[in-house]
Amino acid sequence: MLSGAARAEAPVLGPLGRLPFPAGEGRSQAGLARLGWFQHGTQGGPAARPDGSGKALALYQLSLVDAYRSKNLALMGDAFCLSDRRSGPAVSPTQVSWLAGGALEEKSWRLEAAREDHRPLDRDGLRFQAWRAGLRSYWGEQPGGTRDSNLPAGIGLFKPKSKIGLSGDWGVDWYFFNKTLPAKSDLTGIQHLRYSLRGTLGDPKGPWRLVGSAELPTSGRNWSAAELNASVGAALRWKEGEVLITRQIRDSLDGPGYHAWWQFGASWSFAAPEGAL
């Protein structure tokens, strides 16, 4: 394993496009604004640009969705910027990553198609672009004690109508037109598939919750995962705001390479009145 001084940093290239549909029967809009920062350690950390240069300090993110509930359709946009603690001013963006696309949602299933782009802002360098399609299913203990039928067998840990519930989603993304977006944090391989699993444990009406996720990208035309991107942490909610602390891990599964760092974030959810547009 390389020392922290010799280690190449891991670029931050996602995830993007995770905002749920807003509630309502007609057309409605919703969004999420997030401010985050990274704590590097001896096990590496996130880079400030797609080519792996710099040390990321701040994250600025804005996610938007415009949904037509009567048709189960939505347009979605998601973008974040990173800053470099090594260059001045340290809060000035050095990378932008964005996604634009659409989604079709039916009950607990969601089908997506979107365009991704990752590029540096303060200098020339590597730029990654790709088209992707995704299939996702939501599962878990729903508010009021209703257990979703997509909850895998053996995960029903809680009695009906209990305050504590387990919920989340699982899915797969297919990068069907991709010539540049890498599969691994050392910028090797071309991303083909990405398996994902996310979960939340907590009271839907309470302030605290535990969160965890795992993403497994594949390289080339392989079906087996080349890397594990995992996250585990805790969140404190207050009305539409939330503070989240997570431990991020990236571990190569087919060769050497390991990164781990702490990530802190504060977010605020907002929604436009139904039929505002």
PELIN-V761506 format. One record per residue. N is the residue number from 1. SS is DSSP state (H for helix, E for strand, C for the rest). OMEGA is omega in whole degrees, 0 to 359 (NA if undefined). Layout:
n->N ss->SS omega->OMEGA
n->N ss->SS omega->OMEGA
This chain:
n->1 ss->C omega->181
n->2 ss->C omega->174
n->3 ss->C omega->181
n->4 ss->C omega->182
n->5 ss->C omega->184
n->6 ss->C omega->187
n->7 ss->C omega->172
n->8 ss->C omega->182
n->9 ss->C omega->181
n->10 ss->E omega->178
n->11 ss->C omega->178
n->12 ss->C omega->184
n->13 ss->C omega->179
n->14 ss->C omega->0
n->15 ss->C omega->179
n->16 ss->C omega->174
n->17 ss->C omega->183
n->18 ss->C omega->184
n->19 ss->C omega->179
n->20 ss->C omega->175
n->21 ss->C omega->174
n->22 ss->C omega->178
n->23 ss->C omega->178
n->24 ss->C omega->181
n->25 ss->C omega->181
n->26 ss->C omega->178
n->27 ss->E omega->180
n->28 ss->E omega->182
n->29 ss->E omega->178
n->30 ss->E omega->180
n->31 ss->E omega->179
n->32 ss->E omega->175
n->33 ss->E omega->184
n->34 ss->E omega->173
n->35 ss->E omega->182
n->36 ss->E omega->175
n->37 ss->E omega->189
n->38 ss->E omega->176
n->39 ss->E omega->180
n->40 ss->C omega->178
n->41 ss->E omega->182
n->42 ss->C omega->181
n->43 ss->C omega->177
n->44 ss->E omega->182
n->45 ss->C omega->182
n->46 ss->E omega->176
n->47 ss->C omega->181
n->48 ss->C omega->180
n->49 ss->C omega->181
n->50 ss->C omega->181
n->51 ss->C omega->178
n->52 ss->C omega->180
n->53 ss->C omega->177
n->54 ss->C omega->177
n->55 ss->C omega->183
n->56 ss->E omega->178
n->57 ss->E omega->185
n->58 ss->E omega->175
n->59 ss->E omega->176
n->60 ss->E omega->186
n->61 ss->E omega->175
n->62 ss->E omega->180
n->63 ss->E omega->182
n->64 ss->E omega->175
n->65 ss->E omega->178
n->66 ss->E omega->191
n->67 ss->E omega->171
n->68 ss->E omega->187
n->69 ss->H omega->181
n->70 ss->H omega->179
n->71 ss->H omega->181
n->72 ss->C omega->181
n->73 ss->E omega->178
n->74 ss->E omega->168
n->75 ss->E omega->183
n->76 ss->E omega->175
n->77 ss->E omega->183
n->78 ss->E omega->180
n->79 ss->E omega->173
n->80 ss->E omega->176
n->81 ss->E omega->176
n->82 ss->E omega->173
n->83 ss->E omega->184
n->84 ss->E omega->179
n->85 ss->C omega->182
n->86 ss->C omega->182
n->87 ss->C omega->183
n->88 ss->C omega->349
n->89 ss->C omega->188
n->90 ss->C omega->179
n->91 ss->C omega->181
n->92 ss->C omega->183
n->93 ss->E omega->178
n->94 ss->E omega->177
n->95 ss->E omega->171
n->96 ss->E omega->175
n->97 ss->E omega->182
n->98 ss->E omega->178
n->99 ss->E omega->175
n->100 ss->E omega->182
n->101 ss->E omega->181
n->102 ss->E omega->182
n->103 ss->E omega->174
n->104 ss->E omega->184
n->105 ss->E omega->179
n->106 ss->E omega->183
n->107 ss->C omega->183
n->108 ss->C omega->181
n->109 ss->E omega->181
n->110 ss->E omega->178
n->111 ss->E omega->185
n->112 ss->E omega->169
n->113 ss->E omega->187
n->114 ss->E omega->176
n->115 ss->E omega->178
n->116 ss->E omega->177
n->117 ss->E omega->179
n->118 ss->E omega->184
n->119 ss->E omega->175
n->120 ss->E omega->182
n->121 ss->C omega->189
n->122 ss->C omega->180
n->123 ss->C omega->173
n->124 ss->C omega->180
n->125 ss->C omega->181
n->126 ss->C omega->176
n->127 ss->C omega->182
n->128 ss->E omega->179
n->129 ss->E omega->179
n->130 ss->E omega->168
n->131 ss->E omega->181
n->132 ss->E omega->172
n->133 ss->E omega->184
n->134 ss->E omega->174
n->135 ss->E omega->185
n->136 ss->E omega->177
n->137 ss->E omega->178
n->138 ss->E omega->182
n->139 ss->E omega->169
n->140 ss->E omega->179
n->141 ss->E omega->183
n->142 ss->C omega->177
n->143 ss->C omega->182
n->144 ss->C omega->176
n->145 ss->C omega->179
n->146 ss->C omega->182
n->147 ss->E omega->182
n->148 ss->C omega->183
n->149 ss->C omega->180
n->150 ss->C omega->177
n->151 ss->C omega->181
n->152 ss->C omega->179
n->153 ss->C omega->178
n->154 ss->C omega->180
n->155 ss->C omega->178
n->156 ss->C omega->188
n->157 ss->C omega->191
n->158 ss->C omega->180
n->159 ss->C omega->177
n->160 ss->C omega->179
n->161 ss->C omega->174
n->162 ss->C omega->180
n->163 ss->C omega->181
n->164 ss->E omega->181
n->165 ss->E omega->177
n->166 ss->E omega->181
n->167 ss->E omega->180
n->168 ss->E omega->177
n->169 ss->E omega->173
n->170 ss->E omega->181
n->171 ss->E omega->178
n->172 ss->E omega->174
n->173 ss->E omega->179
n->174 ss->E omega->178
n->175 ss->E omega->191
n->176 ss->E omega->173
n->177 ss->E omega->185
n->178 ss->E omega->177
n->179 ss->C omega->187
n->180 ss->C omega->187
n->181 ss->C omega->186
n->182 ss->C omega->179
n->183 ss->C omega->187
n->184 ss->C omega->183
n->185 ss->C omega->173
n->186 ss->C omega->175
n->187 ss->C omega->177
n->188 ss->C omega->179
n->189 ss->C omega->175
n->190 ss->C omega->185
n->191 ss->E omega->181
n->192 ss->E omega->177
n->193 ss->E omega->174
n->194 ss->E omega->176
n->195 ss->E omega->183
n->196 ss->E omega->175
n->197 ss->E omega->180
n->198 ss->E omega->180
n->199 ss->E omega->178
n->200 ss->E omega->178
n->201 ss->E omega->180
n->202 ss->E omega->177
n->203 ss->E omega->181
n->204 ss->C omega->181
n->205 ss->C omega->182
n->206 ss->C omega->184
n->207 ss->C omega->187
n->208 ss->E omega->171
n->209 ss->E omega->174
n->210 ss->E omega->183
n->211 ss->E omega->176
n->212 ss->E omega->178
n->213 ss->E omega->175
n->214 ss->E omega->177
n->215 ss->E omega->186
n->216 ss->E omega->178
n->217 ss->E omega->174
n->218 ss->E omega->184
n->219 ss->E omega->179
n->220 ss->C omega->178
n->221 ss->C omega->180
n->222 ss->C omega->175
n->223 ss->C omega->181
n->224 ss->C omega->184
n->225 ss->E omega->177
n->226 ss->C omega->184
n->227 ss->E omega->174
n->228 ss->E omega->173
n->229 ss->E omega->186
n->230 ss->E omega->180
n->231 ss->E omega->176
n->232 ss->E omega->182
n->233 ss->E omega->183
n->234 ss->E omega->182
n->235 ss->E omega->175
n->236 ss->E omega->182
n->237 ss->E omega->173
n->238 ss->E omega->184
n->239 ss->C omega->182
n->240 ss->C omega->182
n->241 ss->E omega->179
n->242 ss->E omega->173
n->243 ss->E omega->187
n->244 ss->E omega->175
n->245 ss->E omega->182
n->246 ss->E omega->171
n->247 ss->E omega->182
n->248 ss->E omega->181
n->249 ss->E omega->172
n->250 ss->E omega->185
n->251 ss->E omega->177
n->252 ss->E omega->182
n->253 ss->C omega->181
n->254 ss->C omega->179
n->255 ss->C omega->179
n->256 ss->C omega->178
n->257 ss->C omega->181
n->258 ss->E omega->176
n->259 ss->E omega->176
n->260 ss->E omega->180
n->261 ss->E omega->176
n->262 ss->E omega->179
n->263 ss->E omega->180
n->264 ss->E omega->181
n->265 ss->E omega->174
n->266 ss->E omega->184
n->267 ss->E omega->179
n->268 ss->E omega->178
n->269 ss->E omega->179
n->270 ss->E omega->180
n->271 ss->E omega->174
n->272 ss->C omega->176
n->273 ss->C omega->180
n->274 ss->C omega->180
n->275 ss->C omega->182
n->276 ss->C omega->181
n->277 ss->C omega->NA
